[in-house]
Amino acid sequence: MADNFEVVLVVLVILAVFTAFKGIRTVPQGEIWTVERFGAFTRLLNPGLNFLVPYMDQIGRKLNVQEVVLDIPEQSVITKDNASVAVDGIVYYRVMDPAKAAYAVQNLQQALTALAMTNIRAVIGEMDLDATLSGREQINSSLLRILDGATEPWGVKVSRVELRKVEPPENLVRAMNLQMTAERERRASVMRAEGEKQALVLQAEGRQMSALRDAEARERLAEAEAKATRLVSEATAGTGDAALRYFISDRYVKAFEAMVSNPNTRLVVVPMEASGLVGGITTALQMLKPGPQAPGGAGPMVVPPAPPAGGSPWTQG
């Protein structure tokens, strides 16, 4: 009898331990478990110590309620202009209703992955290649709106969608690089042409300004010459042709001196008419020398020079 009693006691202890194990559950932080009674969902177990009805209640699904990062595998997508691009991405989601996430969809991550891949093909298929490569933010926004609306019946909130890679094939990349190089060379050629055109315009404006300055200088010189001529004419109005011959002789002598003083000059040819120069110089000297007064005290008497041997080119007025 004692041996049988001990066996029964051991069996009871084992049964009690197993019953306690079945009825006590500890849920870790960040997870929520579902409870099923005879296969039907009854309630949720929150993080911490929880008690179940042994042999009647059991754990159904263990759900992670933290934000989860789901990788979207790479796939080949055809754009609107029939260009093939390799695309992959990531989806951030969180379980908001554990009961729906556990029982409204069979495999949550697999369903999200298939849904994301399908909508990536649909969104990019409506865009051409250039818009796909430059409009990544637009694609992300469209995918986020579609996925968040589609997963709401599953009790899931999609918070973010990111495309990590959008790459065209190698031959298309080479063609794009050639096109970009040609476009840059075209822009450089246009800029060089514009620079040359601007330089020509500036040169033409410079020549025009220089011509205007030259014309103004010639005009001023002509005005100065006219004024000088007028002053000489007014100064010689009372002396007759003698003063005029004096100025002409003075210019002649200065020009002759400049020609003679030139170090490169080896031979000086004096024209035959130079004999008239002597008479002009003599007249000029006699005009400058004080002499007898003219009758009536009008001024110094002008004595005409003796005519040169070869005849003077000047005549008395």
matplotlib code that plots the C-alpha trace (Angstrom):
import matplotlib.pyplot as plt

x = [0.0, 2.8, 4.4, 1.2, 0.6, 4.0, 3.5, 0.1, 1.7, 4.4, 1.9, -0.1, 2.9, 3.9, 0.3, 0.2, 3.5, 2.3, -1.0, 0.7, 2.9, -0.1, -2.0, 0.8, 2.4, 4.9, 4.7, 7.9, 7.8, 7.0, 4.8, 1.2, -0.1, -3.6, -5.5, -7.7, -10.2, -11.0, -9.5, -11.5, -10.0, -11.0, -8.6, -5.1, -2.2, -0.3, 3.4, 3.9, 2.5, -0.7, -3.0, -4.9, -7.4, -5.4, -6.3, -9.0, -7.0, -3.9, -1.6, -2.7, -0.4, 2.6, 2.7, 5.5, 3.9, 7.1, 7.9, 9.2, 11.5, 10.5, 12.9, 11.4, 13.5, 15.0, 12.9, 13.0, 10.4, 9.4, 8.8, 6.2, 8.8, 9.8, 13.0, 13.9, 15.1, 16.1, 14.3, 14.3, 13.2, 12.1, 8.8, 8.3, 5.1, 3.6, 0.8, -2.0, -4.7, -3.1, -6.4, -6.8, -3.1, -3.3, -6.5, -7.4, -4.3, -2.6, 1.1, 1.4, 5.0, 4.6, 1.4, 3.1, 6.0, 3.8, 1.6, 4.6, 6.2, 3.0, 2.4, 6.0, 5.5, 2.2, 3.5, 6.8, 4.9, 3.0, 6.2, 8.9, 12.6, 13.6, 10.7, 11.5, 15.1, 14.4, 11.0, 11.9, 10.1, 6.9, 7.2, 7.6, 4.6, 2.4, 3.5, 2.9, -0.6, -1.5, 0.1, -1.3, -4.8, -4.5, -3.2, -5.8, -8.1, -5.2, -4.7, -1.4, -0.1, 2.5, 4.5, 7.2, 8.2, 11.7, 13.2, 16.8, 17.9, 16.6, 19.1, 18.8, 20.8, 24.4, 23.8, 21.3, 23.6, 26.3, 23.9, 22.8, 26.4, 27.0, 23.9, 25.0, 28.5, 27.1, 24.7, 27.5, 29.7, 26.8, 26.3, 30.0, 30.0, 27.0, 28.8, 32.0, 30.0, 28.3, 31.6, 33.1, 30.0, 30.3, 34.0, 33.3, 30.6, 32.9, 35.7, 33.2, 32.1, 35.7, 36.5, 33.4, 34.4, 38.0, 36.7, 34.5, 37.4, 39.6, 36.9, 36.5, 40.3, 40.5, 37.6, 39.3, 42.6, 40.8, 39.1, 42.5, 44.1, 41.3, 41.5, 45.3, 44.9, 42.3, 44.6, 47.5, 45.3, 44.1, 47.7, 49.0, 46.1, 48.0, 51.4, 50.6, 52.2, 55.6, 54.5, 52.9, 56.2, 57.9, 55.8, 56.2, 60.0, 60.0, 58.2, 60.5, 63.6, 62.4, 61.5, 64.9, 66.7, 64.7, 65.8, 69.4, 69.6, 68.3, 71.3, 70.3, 70.6, 73.7, 72.9, 70.8, 69.5, 68.7, 66.3, 67.0, 64.1, 65.9, 67.6, 64.2, 64.5, 67.4, 65.3, 62.4, 64.8, 66.3, 62.8, 61.9, 65.1, 64.5, 61.0, 62.2, 65.1, 64.3, 64.7, 63.7, 60.2, 57.8, 56.4, 53.7, 55.1, 53.1, 55.9, 59.2, 59.8, 59.8, 62.7, 62.2, 65.0, 67.2, 66.1, 68.2, 70.3, 68.0, 64.9, 62.7, 59.6, 58.0, 56.6, 55.9, 52.3]
y = [0.0, 2.4, 1.9, 2.6, 5.7, 7.0, 6.4, 8.2, 11.1, 11.4, 11.3, 14.0, 16.2, 15.8, 16.6, 19.7, 21.0, 20.3, 22.0, 25.1, 25.2, 25.2, 27.8, 30.3, 32.3, 35.2, 37.4, 39.4, 43.1, 44.1, 41.1, 40.2, 36.7, 35.5, 32.9, 30.3, 28.1, 24.9, 26.6, 29.9, 33.2, 34.5, 37.2, 38.8, 38.3, 41.5, 41.7, 40.3, 37.4, 35.9, 33.0, 30.6, 27.9, 24.7, 22.2, 24.5, 27.7, 27.6, 30.1, 30.9, 33.5, 35.4, 38.8, 41.4, 44.9, 46.8, 48.6, 46.0, 46.5, 44.2, 43.8, 43.8, 41.6, 43.0, 42.6, 43.8, 46.4, 47.7, 51.5, 53.3, 53.8, 50.1, 50.5, 47.8, 48.8, 46.7, 47.8, 46.8, 48.5, 48.3, 48.7, 49.8, 48.6, 48.0, 45.8, 48.0, 45.3, 42.0, 40.0, 41.1, 40.7, 37.1, 35.9, 38.3, 37.2, 33.9, 35.1, 38.8, 39.3, 37.3, 39.1, 42.5, 41.5, 40.4, 43.5, 45.8, 44.1, 44.2, 47.9, 48.8, 47.3, 49.1, 52.6, 52.5, 51.1, 54.3, 56.4, 56.8, 56.1, 59.7, 60.3, 57.0, 57.9, 61.4, 60.9, 58.5, 60.6, 60.5, 56.7, 56.3, 58.5, 56.6, 53.2, 54.4, 55.5, 52.3, 49.9, 51.7, 51.6, 47.9, 46.7, 48.5, 45.4, 43.4, 45.6, 46.9, 50.4, 51.0, 54.0, 54.3, 52.9, 53.4, 52.3, 51.5, 50.8, 51.9, 50.9, 50.7, 48.0, 48.6, 49.3, 52.0, 53.5, 53.8, 55.4, 57.9, 58.8, 59.4, 61.6, 63.5, 64.1, 65.3, 67.6, 69.1, 69.6, 71.3, 73.6, 74.4, 75.1, 77.5, 79.2, 79.6, 81.0, 83.4, 84.5, 85.0, 86.9, 89.2, 89.7, 90.7, 93.1, 94.6, 95.0, 96.6, 99.0, 99.7, 100.5, 102.7, 104.6, 104.9, 106.2, 108.7, 109.8, 110.2, 112.2, 114.4, 114.9, 115.8, 118.2, 119.8, 120.0, 121.5, 124.0, 124.9, 125.2, 127.4, 129.5, 129.8, 130.8, 133.4, 134.8, 135.0, 136.6, 139.2, 139.8, 140.4, 142.5, 145.8, 144.8, 143.5, 140.5, 141.0, 139.4, 136.5, 135.9, 136.0, 133.2, 131.2, 131.7, 130.7, 127.4, 126.8, 127.3, 124.9, 122.2, 122.6, 122.4, 119.2, 117.6, 118.6, 117.5, 114.0, 111.6, 109.4, 112.2, 111.9, 114.3, 117.5, 118.8, 122.5, 123.5, 126.5, 128.4, 128.4, 131.7, 133.3, 132.2, 134.6, 137.5, 136.4, 136.1, 139.5, 141.0, 139.4, 140.7, 144.2, 144.1, 143.2, 145.7, 149.2, 151.7, 155.1, 156.0, 156.2, 159.7, 160.7, 158.4, 155.4, 153.0, 151.7, 152.0, 148.7, 148.5, 146.0, 143.6, 143.6, 141.1, 137.9, 137.0, 134.5, 136.5, 136.4, 134.4, 137.0, 140.3, 143.5, 144.3]
z = [0.0, 0.9, -2.5, -4.4, -2.3, -3.2, -6.9, -6.8, -5.0, -7.5, -10.3, -8.7, -8.2, -11.8, -12.9, -10.7, -12.2, -15.7, -15.0, -13.5, -16.6, -18.8, -16.9, -16.3, -19.2, -19.2, -22.3, -23.1, -23.7, -27.3, -28.0, -27.7, -27.7, -28.5, -26.5, -28.1, -26.3, -28.2, -31.3, -31.1, -30.3, -26.8, -25.7, -25.8, -23.4, -22.7, -21.7, -18.2, -16.1, -17.4, -16.3, -18.5, -17.8, -18.1, -20.8, -22.1, -23.2, -25.3, -27.0, -30.5, -32.2, -30.9, -32.5, -32.5, -31.9, -32.4, -35.7, -38.1, -41.1, -44.0, -47.0, -50.5, -52.7, -56.0, -59.1, -62.7, -63.5, -67.0, -67.2, -69.4, -72.2, -72.1, -70.1, -67.7, -64.2, -61.2, -58.0, -54.4, -51.2, -47.6, -45.8, -42.2, -40.5, -37.1, -35.9, -34.5, -34.0, -33.0, -33.4, -37.1, -37.8, -36.4, -38.0, -40.9, -43.0, -43.0, -43.3, -42.6, -43.9, -47.0, -47.8, -47.3, -49.5, -52.3, -52.0, -52.1, -55.1, -57.1, -56.4, -57.2, -60.6, -61.0, -59.9, -61.9, -65.0, -65.3, -65.3, -68.0, -67.2, -66.5, -64.1, -62.4, -61.8, -60.6, -58.9, -56.1, -53.5, -55.6, -55.9, -52.2, -51.4, -53.8, -52.4, -48.9, -49.6, -51.4, -48.9, -45.9, -47.3, -48.4, -45.0, -42.8, -42.8, -41.5, -38.4, -39.8, -40.1, -42.8, -41.7, -44.4, -47.8, -49.3, -52.6, -52.0, -55.5, -58.9, -61.5, -65.3, -67.2, -68.1, -71.8, -70.9, -68.4, -71.0, -73.5, -70.8, -70.0, -73.7, -73.9, -70.8, -72.3, -75.6, -73.8, -71.7, -74.8, -76.6, -73.6, -73.6, -77.3, -76.9, -74.0, -76.1, -79.0, -76.7, -75.3, -78.8, -79.9, -76.8, -77.5, -81.1, -79.9, -77.4, -80.0, -82.4, -79.7, -78.9, -82.5, -82.8, -79.6, -80.9, -84.2, -82.4, -80.3, -83.4, -85.2, -82.2, -82.0, -85.6, -85.2, -82.2, -84.2, -87.2, -84.9, -83.3, -86.8, -87.9, -84.8, -85.2, -88.8, -87.9, -85.2, -87.6, -90.2, -87.6, -86.4, -89.9, -91.1, -90.4, -91.6, -95.1, -96.7, -95.0, -91.7, -93.5, -95.4, -92.0, -90.6, -93.8, -93.7, -90.0, -90.7, -93.6, -91.5, -88.8, -91.3, -92.9, -89.5, -88.6, -91.9, -91.5, -87.8, -88.6, -87.9, -90.8, -93.3, -95.4, -98.2, -98.2, -101.5, -101.4, -104.2, -106.5, -105.0, -101.6, -102.7, -102.1, -98.5, -98.0, -99.1, -96.7, -93.8, -94.5, -94.6, -91.3, -89.7, -91.0, -89.6, -86.2, -86.1, -84.9, -87.7, -88.9, -88.3, -91.1, -91.9, -89.5, -86.7, -87.8, -86.9, -88.2, -91.8, -93.8, -96.2, -99.0, -99.4, -102.4, -105.0, -105.0, -107.9, -109.3, -108.7, -105.6, -105.6, -103.4, -104.7, -102.8, -102.3]

ax = plt.figure().add_subplot(projection="3d")
ax.plot(x, y, z, "-o")
ax.set_aspect("equal")
plt.show()
